[in-house]
Structures are given as C-alpha cells and as structure tokens.
Amino acid sequence: MATQLRDIAHFFADGSSSPATRFSDVFDPNSGAVQARVGLGTAADLDKAVALAQAAQPAWAATNPQRRARVMFKFKELIEKNMDSLAHLLSSEHGKVIADAKGDIQRGLEVIEFACGIPHVLKGEFTIGAGPGIDVYSMRQPLGIVAGITPFNFPAMIPMWMFGVAIAVGNAFILKPSERDPSVPVRLAELMKEAGLPDGILQVVQGDKVMVDAILDHEAISAVSFVGSSDIAHYVYQRGVAAGKRVQAMGGAKNHGIVMPDADLDQVVNDLAGAAFGSAGERCMALPVVVPVGNDTADRLRAKLIPAIEALRVGVSTDAEAHYGPVVTAAHKAKIESYIQMGVDEGAELVVDGRGFTLQGHEKGFFVGPTLFDQVKPSMQSYQEEIFGPVLQIVRAANFEEALALPSQHQYGNGVAIFTRNGHAAREFAARVNVGMVGINVPIPVPVAYHTFGGWKRSAFGDTNQHGMEGIKFFTKVKTVTQRWPDGGDNGDSAFVIPTMG
C-alpha cells in the first residue's frame, strides 16, 4: 500500500488553505525517494495573500520601531530554541550536512540580529536653520507590500536576509521559496507568528514560474528581492522594473581564489576543501576556481590538493563525520556530471573524477564525488559558466597581472579571494579587481550582517545590495520635509524665498 505523501502548502495569515491543482515533488536527496509534494499556487493565491497583507500593513507600519524590534528579538530566541529541528528539516530536503544547515540558519539569524537595532537605523536627518526660521528633516518610510523570491541552496538564510529587514522597517512581506525545499520557509513564518508578528505581515506562497510572474506583475507589490541564476535574475529584473517595481536580483557566480607564491599552501588547501566542496558546491559564494601564480606554485598546490580531496568524506546529510552530502535533485546531479564531461571534452586534465560516486545503502541518492581539474583555460565553456557543484578548477596564471585579469574579465563578479602574505599585493588586488566582494586570506568573503552583500556584472541586477544599510534603503523610501513656523513679525508682507536663494 502506497504511503500518503506529506503536502506542503502556502502559509496564509488567516490560517486558511488553498487547494492546489498542480504539484511538484520534494525529494529526499539522500535516498532519491519522493518524500512530499508541494502545491503550486496561482495568481489567485497571490491575490489572497496580497489582500491579507494590505489589511495588516498600515497598522504594522504605524507600530513604533521599538515594538517591531521586540518581535525580532523574540523570533531570534525561537530560532535558537528550534535550531536542531530546523537544521534537520532543512538538510532532509536540501541534502546539506547538519553543520552546514546550522550555518545556513545562523547566517540568516545574524541579519535578524541587525534588524533588532531598527529603532536606531531608522533615525532620519535633521537640519535646523536651513533658512530663516526653516528646518529640514527626512524620514524613512516603508514601501508597503514587498516580496522575495528565494533559491533552493539557502532555504533559511536568504529568506531571513530579505524579510528580516523588510518587516523591521514596517513592510508586509510575501515570500516565494524554491519548490525544491519549501518546508523551512513555512516553519520560519510559523515562528514569526509565534514571536508576535501580526497576521498578514509575513506570508508564504508556493509555486513555480507562474507564481514568480504573478509577483512581478502584481500592481500592489512595490519591490521584489530575488536570488537565483543570472539568466532568471535578469528576467526578474527586467519584468519587475517594467511593471514599475523596485528590484534587486542577485545572480550566479564563478568565484576565483588567487594563490600567490608566498601563500601558506597548507592553509590554502584547508580553505579550498571547505570553500570549493562544502555544501556540495551549491552556493553562490563557493570557490570553484583556484588561480595559482606561477607553475611552481601550481605544482606544489596540486600536489597538496589531491590527497586532501581524496580524504573528503561524502555522506548522508545526518552523518556528523561527512564533509558534504548529496546535491538537491537527480537533474542537478546530471547537470554537474555533464559539466565534468564538458571539461574533459574541452581538453582540461581531469585529476580527480567524482562521477559515478555511490554510497552503500543509498545507491539512489544524488551524490557527486569531489572533482578536480587542472590545465583549465579561460576559453573553455566549463570555466566560463557556473557549475554549482563539488568541482574545483585550476587555472594557472603566469604572474599577478594575469591572475588579476581572470576574475576581472569574467562575466560574473560575485566574490573573489587572494591568498598571500604580501600586504602590498593584497591591497593592490582589492583596489583593482572588478568584483563586488573581496576576501584577503578569506576564501568565502560573505560580509557580516551590518555590511552589505552584492556582486557586480552578471552576478547582480539593480542598484542596491542586500542587508545592512543597503537593505534598509531598498525596503524604504525617503520623505523630506521642509518646515517653517512664522513668528508673525513680518505681518505677512515678505515673500517666501527658497532657503538656497536667500
């Protein structure tokens, strides 16, 4: 007798359900089995969420920022209390190991901690005496109803990056998570409600492209934040802007790690093991390209990398000893393996081949072994495109200038790192490289929550980064007030003169 699949639905403010007519399977990446199904929503479902948000948002915006911050404090407490169960739920649908799942949640929680300080951040500017008896001040006000469209690879972090800031400043937020791992976003919304967030301020709508287009076209949604592949990010940006929305759309990446001859290679190899292969390489800040400067550096690095890669443990997501787990779906596994074959066909040297990896007892799981290429050339398609899997490519550079040019000229510009003991080289590199986020002896340069996250070139579309003060700016609009309180001394005889003209 077949087991009834668990259904994952929308999270509406009024607790109601909306029967779906289309569904998408949610897999257990460890076994390859379908474990649940998610109902794919329609424009009518979005209309319902928007109506509930419209009813609730004005009162939330009028709530003083201290009280909004208290909800964030309580939500933070609840996340910490439920960390283990959230991590297991996350890894069961995504496949990342529990330690990575907790890191996913923690990095999102850091933005919630930033949002706890919203009373200070929302303070405006004030100029007294801008003109005779005239003062000028500004205030930041919420946009109203905003939305987020988030990817499968960080089902906790990226939603919290978006809704933490958006809600703290007074907006209502509608979240459309990935249909591949949709359970954690619903659980986050439930915990927000438990923390005291009024009904209608955070809702989750499930769906695919039909729901994405409905969000981009809906006239009541003022802004959309997106993270995903670059082609889709570009589409989201163009369609959203055409509909008059404010849009930030973060895309793909091909991050480089430059290894100077003076670098500590043991540290570099240790960093690469986590940055290239952690979370099975399924993150936009992974480090899939390493650029040793000089053949001697490359040969020494390669000799150290091979045994380190062979020592990596690939296991089920609950294996505490595993360095990484399966990838998210069978289709994604096939895509990664097709890129490995592409690299072989293009003439790169396949040093370690991760294809055909199986785990005893989990032969149908979506596992890909760690893979290493050498002699990769910038002209190769497998170098130019994002693989998004546990594949590390060595691209050799003859000198510093050649190494600098590789990430600077690449179509993506999300993150880059340089490994060196030379302060001058590091400073020169950071100033000149054409990439949005730079690490100096830091392999994954994701900024802390009170700074901002964002790439350049085809890694980001829009003018504003995520979280930090850039996030505050994105989810608010500035109103500037010029005020005068006449003292009656001129009997109304003097004409008003603009302060800058007086």
C-alpha positions in Angstrom: 0.0 0.0 0.0 1.4 3.4 -1.1 2.3 5.8 1.7 0.4 9.1 1.5 2.8 11.9 0.7 3.1 14.9 3.0 1.6 18.0 1.4 3.3 21.4 1.8 1.1 24.4 1.2 1.0 28.1 1.5 1.2 30.0 4.8 -1.7 32.5 4.8 -2.3 35.0 7.5 -5.8 33.8 8.2 -4.7 30.1 8.5 -6.8 29.1 5.5 -5.8 26.6 2.9 -6.0 26.9 -0.9 -6.4 23.5 -2.8 -3.8 23.1 -5.5 -4.3 21.5 -8.9 -0.6 21.3 -9.7 2.1 19.8 -7.6 5.9 19.4 -7.5 7.8 16.6 -5.9 10.1 17.2 -2.9 12.8 14.6 -2.8 15.0 13.2 0.0 18.4 13.7 -1.7 20.0 11.0 0.4 17.8 8.2 -0.9 16.3 9.7 -4.1 12.8 9.0 -2.9 9.9 11.4 -3.1 9.1 12.5 0.5 6.5 15.2 0.0 4.8 17.3 -2.6 4.3 21.0 -2.7 1.2 22.6 -4.2 2.0 25.1 -6.9 0.0 28.3 -6.5 -1.8 30.6 -8.9 -2.3 34.3 -9.3 -5.5 33.9 -7.3 -3.5 32.6 -4.4 -1.2 35.6 -4.6 -4.2 37.9 -4.7 -5.4 36.4 -1.5 -2.0 36.9 0.2 -1.9 40.5 -1.0 -5.4 41.3 0.3 -4.5 40.0 3.7 -1.2 42.0 3.7 -3.0 45.2 2.6 -5.3 44.8 5.6 -2.5 44.4 8.1 0.4 46.5 6.8 -0.8 50.1 7.7 -1.1 49.2 11.4 2.3 47.4 11.4 3.9 50.5 9.8 2.3 52.7 12.5 3.7 50.4 15.2 6.7 52.1 16.8 10.1 50.6 15.8 10.8 49.5 19.4 7.8 47.2 19.3 8.7 45.9 15.9 12.2 45.2 17.2 10.8 43.2 20.1 9.2 40.8 17.7 12.6 40.3 16.1 14.2 39.7 19.5 11.5 37.0 20.2 11.9 35.5 16.8 15.7 35.2 17.3 15.0 33.4 20.6 12.7 31.0 18.9 15.1 30.2 16.1 17.9 29.5 18.6 15.5 27.3 20.6 14.5 25.3 17.5 17.9 25.2 15.8 18.3 21.5 15.8 14.8 20.7 14.4 15.2 23.4 11.8 18.6 22.1 10.7 17.3 18.5 10.3 14.3 19.7 8.4 16.5 21.8 6.1 19.0 19.1 5.4 16.3 16.5 4.8 15.1 18.4 1.7 18.3 20.1 0.6 20.9 17.4 1.4 23.5 19.6 3.1 25.0 18.2 6.2 23.6 19.3 9.6 26.6 21.5 10.3 26.1 23.4 7.0 22.4 23.6 7.7 23.0 25.2 11.1 25.4 27.6 9.3 22.6 28.4 6.8 20.3 29.3 9.7 22.9 31.2 11.7 23.9 33.5 8.9 20.2 34.4 8.4 19.8 34.9 12.1 22.7 37.5 12.0 20.5 39.7 9.8 17.7 39.3 12.3 20.1 40.5 15.0 20.8 43.5 12.8 17.1 44.1 12.4 16.7 44.1 16.2 18.5 47.5 16.1 16.0 49.0 13.7 15.0 51.9 16.0 18.5 53.4 15.7 18.9 52.6 12.0 15.6 54.3 11.0 16.6 57.7 12.5 16.4 60.4 9.9 18.5 63.5 9.2 17.7 67.0 10.6 19.0 70.4 9.7 18.0 73.3 11.9 18.1 76.8 10.4 18.4 75.8 6.8 16.9 79.2 6.1 15.3 82.0 8.1 13.1 80.1 10.5 13.2 77.0 8.3 14.2 73.5 9.3 14.6 70.4 7.0 14.3 66.8 8.1 14.0 63.4 6.4 12.2 60.2 7.4 12.4 56.7 6.1 9.0 55.1 5.5 8.1 51.5 4.4 7.2 50.8 0.8 4.0 48.8 1.8 3.9 45.3 0.4 7.1 43.7 -0.8 8.1 40.2 -1.9 11.1 37.9 -2.0 11.8 35.0 -4.4 14.5 32.7 -2.9 16.6 29.8 -4.2 16.9 26.2 -3.0 20.5 26.4 -1.8 19.9 28.6 1.3 16.3 28.0 2.3 16.7 29.7 5.7 19.4 32.3 5.3 18.2 34.1 2.2 14.6 34.4 3.3 15.7 35.9 6.6 18.1 38.2 4.8 15.1 39.6 3.0 12.1 39.5 5.4 14.1 40.4 8.5 14.9 43.9 7.1 11.7 44.4 5.1 9.5 43.6 8.1 11.5 45.5 10.7 11.1 48.7 8.7 7.3 48.3 8.5 6.5 46.4 5.3 4.4 43.4 4.8 6.4 40.6 3.1 5.3 37.8 0.7 7.9 35.0 0.3 8.0 32.6 -2.6 10.6 30.0 -1.8 12.1 27.3 -4.0 9.7 24.4 -4.7 12.7 22.0 -4.2 12.9 22.6 -0.4 9.8 24.6 0.7 9.3 23.4 4.3 11.8 25.6 6.2 10.4 28.9 4.9 6.9 27.9 6.1 8.4 27.0 9.5 10.1 30.4 9.7 6.7 32.1 9.1 5.1 30.0 11.8 7.9 31.0 14.3 7.4 34.6 13.3 3.7 34.4 14.1 4.7 32.7 17.4 7.0 35.7 18.1 4.1 38.1 17.9 4.2 39.2 14.3 0.6 40.3 13.4 -1.2 38.1 10.9 -0.7 39.3 7.3 2.8 40.7 7.7 4.7 37.5 6.6 3.1 35.0 4.3 4.5 32.2 2.1 3.2 31.4 -1.3 4.4 28.2 -3.0 4.8 28.0 -6.7 6.9 28.0 -9.9 7.3 30.4 -12.8 3.5 31.0 -12.7 3.8 32.5 -9.2 7.0 34.3 -10.0 5.3 36.1 -12.9 2.3 36.9 -10.8 4.5 38.5 -8.2 6.4 40.6 -10.8 3.2 41.8 -12.4 1.1 42.5 -9.3 0.4 46.2 -9.0 0.1 46.2 -5.2 3.7 44.8 -4.7 6.2 47.6 -4.6 9.5 45.8 -4.5 10.9 42.4 -5.3 14.2 40.9 -4.0 15.5 37.8 -5.9 18.3 35.3 -5.6 18.9 32.7 -8.3 20.7 32.0 -11.6 21.8 35.0 -13.6 19.5 34.4 -16.6 16.5 34.3 -14.3 17.8 37.2 -12.3 18.0 39.3 -15.5 14.5 38.2 -16.4 13.1 39.1 -13.0 14.8 42.5 -13.0 13.6 43.4 -16.5 10.0 42.3 -15.9 9.8 43.8 -12.4 11.2 47.1 -13.5 8.9 47.2 -16.5 6.0 46.8 -14.0 7.2 49.8 -12.1 8.8 47.9 -9.2 12.0 48.4 -7.3 14.0 45.2 -8.0 17.2 43.7 -6.7 18.1 40.5 -8.4 21.2 38.5 -7.4 22.5 36.0 -9.9 25.2 33.4 -10.4 28.9 33.4 -9.7 32.3 31.9 -10.7 34.4 33.0 -7.7 38.2 32.8 -8.0 40.9 32.2 -5.4 44.2 33.8 -6.4 47.2 32.0 -4.8 50.4 34.0 -4.7 53.8 32.2 -4.5 54.2 33.3 -0.8 50.9 32.0 0.4 50.6 29.4 3.1 49.6 26.4 0.9 48.6 24.2 3.8 46.1 26.9 4.9 45.0 27.4 1.3 44.3 23.7 0.8 42.3 23.6 4.0 40.3 26.6 3.0 39.7 25.2 -0.5 38.4 22.0 0.9 35.6 23.8 2.6 35.1 26.7 0.1 35.0 24.5 -3.0 33.3 21.4 -1.8 31.3 22.4 1.3 27.6 22.2 0.8 28.4 20.2 -2.3 29.4 23.4 -4.0 25.8 24.5 -4.2 26.3 28.1 -3.1 26.9 31.4 -5.0 29.9 32.2 -2.7 31.6 28.8 -3.3 35.2 29.0 -4.6 35.2 26.7 -7.7 38.3 28.3 -9.4 41.8 28.4 -7.9 44.4 30.5 -9.7 48.0 29.7 -8.6 50.5 32.3 -9.8 53.4 30.6 -11.5 53.9 26.9 -12.4 55.9 26.2 -9.3 53.0 27.4 -7.1 50.6 25.5 -9.2 52.5 22.2 -9.0 53.0 22.5 -5.3 49.3 23.4 -4.7 48.2 20.5 -6.9 50.4 18.0 -5.0 48.8 19.1 -1.7 45.2 19.3 -3.1 45.0 15.7 -4.4 45.4 13.9 -1.0 43.2 16.5 0.7 40.4 15.9 -1.8 40.7 12.2 -1.7 40.3 12.4 2.1 37.0 14.2 1.9 34.1 12.2 3.3 30.9 12.3 1.3 27.9 11.0 3.3 24.2 11.4 4.1 23.2 14.7 5.5 22.9 13.3 9.0 26.4 11.9 9.0 28.3 14.1 11.5 31.6 13.0 10.0 30.7 13.9 6.4 32.2 17.0 4.8 29.3 17.3 2.5 26.1 15.4 1.4 24.1 14.9 -1.8 23.1 17.5 -4.3 19.5 18.6 -4.3 18.0 16.6 -7.2 18.8 14.0 -9.8 18.5 16.6 -12.5 21.1 18.8 -10.8 23.4 15.8 -10.4 23.1 15.1 -14.1 23.9 18.7 -14.9 27.0 18.7 -12.8 28.3 15.5 -14.3 27.6 16.9 -17.8 29.9 19.8 -17.0 32.6 17.4 -15.9 32.3 15.6 -19.2 32.4 19.0 -20.9 35.7 19.8 -19.2 37.1 16.6 -20.4 35.9 17.2 -24.0 37.4 20.7 -23.9 40.9 19.3 -23.1 41.2 20.1 -19.4 43.0 17.5 -17.3 40.6 15.5 -15.1 42.8 14.9 -12.0 40.1 13.6 -9.6 36.8 12.3 -11.1 33.7 12.5 -8.9 31.3 10.9 -11.3 29.8 7.6 -10.5 30.1 8.1 -6.8 27.7 5.9 -4.8 27.1 5.4 -1.1 26.4 1.9 0.2 22.8 1.7 1.3 22.0 4.9 -0.5 22.7 4.0 -4.1 19.8 6.0 -5.5 20.9 9.2 -3.6 22.0 12.3 -5.5 25.7 12.1 -4.7 28.6 13.6 -6.7 32.2 12.9 -5.5 34.7 15.8 -5.3 36.2 16.6 -8.7 39.5 18.4 -9.6 40.5 19.7 -13.0 43.9 21.2 -13.9 45.1 22.9 -17.1 41.7 24.7 -17.4 41.8 27.6 -19.9 39.8 30.8 -19.8 38.3 30.0 -23.3 36.6 26.8 -22.0 32.8 26.9 -21.6 33.2 24.8 -18.4 35.2 27.7 -16.9 33.0 30.5 -18.2 29.8 29.0 -16.8 28.7 28.3 -13.2 28.7 24.6 -12.4 27.2 24.8 -8.9 28.6 21.5 -7.7 31.7 19.9 -6.0 34.0 20.7 -8.9 37.3 22.7 -8.4 39.2 24.0 -11.5 42.8 25.0 -11.5 43.5 27.9 -13.9 47.2 28.7 -14.0 48.4 32.3 -14.3 52.0 33.3 -15.2 52.0 36.4 -13.0 50.0 38.8 -10.8 48.5 40.8 -13.6 47.3 37.7 -15.4 45.7 36.4 -12.2 44.1 39.8 -11.6 42.6 39.8 -15.1 40.9 36.4 -14.8 38.1 37.4 -12.3 38.1 41.0 -13.5 37.2 39.9 -17.1 34.8 37.0 -16.2 31.1 37.5 -16.8 30.4 37.0 -13.1 31.6 39.3 -10.3 30.2 38.0 -7.1 33.2 37.1 -4.9 37.0 36.7 -5.1 39.8 35.9 -2.7 43.6 36.3 -2.7 45.9 34.2 -0.6 49.2 36.0 0.2 51.5 37.2 3.0 52.3 40.4 1.0 50.2 43.4 2.2 51.0 45.5 -0.9 49.8 42.7 -3.3 46.7 42.3 -1.3 45.9 46.0 -1.2 46.6 46.4 -4.9 44.4 43.4 -5.7 41.5 44.6 -3.6 41.6 48.0 -5.1 41.8 46.9 -8.7 39.8 43.7 -9.1 36.4 44.1 -10.9 34.4 42.0 -8.4 31.9 43.1 -5.7 33.2 41.2 -2.6 36.8 40.5 -1.9 38.5 38.2 0.6 42.1 38.6 1.7 43.1 35.2 3.0 39.4 34.6 3.5 38.0 32.1 1.0 34.3 32.9 1.3 34.1 36.7 1.7 30.4 37.0 2.7 30.1 40.2 4.7 28.8 40.4 8.2 25.1 41.3 8.5 25.7 45.0 9.2 27.6 45.4 6.0 26.0 44.6 2.6 26.1 41.6 0.2 26.1 42.1 -3.5 28.1 41.2 -6.6 28.9 43.0 -9.9 28.4 42.4 -13.6 26.1 39.4 -14.3 26.1 38.5 -10.6 23.6 41.2 -9.7 21.0 43.3 -11.4 19.8 46.5 -9.7 21.5 49.3 -7.8 21.1 48.2 -4.2 22.7 45.3 -2.2 21.2 43.0 0.3 21.0 43.5 4.1 23.0 46.1 6.1 22.2 49.8 5.3 21.7 48.9 1.6 18.9 46.6 2.6 17.3 49.4 4.7 17.4 51.7 1.7 15.9 49.1 -0.6 12.9 48.4 1.5 12.2 52.1 2.4 11.5 55.4 0.7 12.8 58.7 1.9 10.4 61.6 2.6 12.0 65.0 3.1 10.1 67.8 5.0 10.9 71.5 4.8 9.0 73.3 7.6 8.6 76.9 8.7 6.8 78.3 11.8 6.3 82.0 11.1 6.6 84.2 14.2 4.3 86.9 12.8 6.9 89.6 12.9 6.7 90.3 9.2 2.9 90.7 9.1 2.9 88.5 6.1 4.5 91.3 3.9 7.6 89.3 2.9 7.6 86.9 0.0 8.9 83.4 0.7 12.3 82.8 -0.6 13.7 79.3 -1.1 16.5 78.9 1.5 19.2 78.3 -1.0 18.2 81.5 -2.8 18.1 83.7 0.3 
